[in-house]
């Protein structure tokens, strides 16, 4: 489910501005232990990242982000995510912006608990040259709004 909103109170003294993506738990996401499979949890992060980079970053229908590749991803599974009818929130924010890369932090949570905490490093990518590229000023400005 793609629904994008901004976390309440984000960007204030309580913390950075957060992008919020709602993820619906599906039966196909479950493993034999009857909780969401660890790989599916990473798919929830990917869906949130895509909605952040492609939909929030669009200006007048034009995407502001060029190609990106994932250089590193780490995840801490805090609690099992069980089948449920209501979506969970995947919240993400920017923790670092460098010349050619940036880092995102995530939480998968609801009003009662955090299920996963994660971090991803993304690198700007030049498809034609098949190599890293510097982030442009528009990309950097957008990312700084979520720090």
Secondary structure, DSSP 8 states (H G I E B T S, - for coil): ---EEE-TTTTBTTB---EEEEE---GGGB-TTSBB-HHHHHHHHHHHHHIIIIIITEETTEE----EEEEEEEEEE-S--B--SS-EEEEEEEEEE-SSEEEEEEEEE-SS-EEEEEEEEEEEEETTTTEE----HHHHHHHHTT-
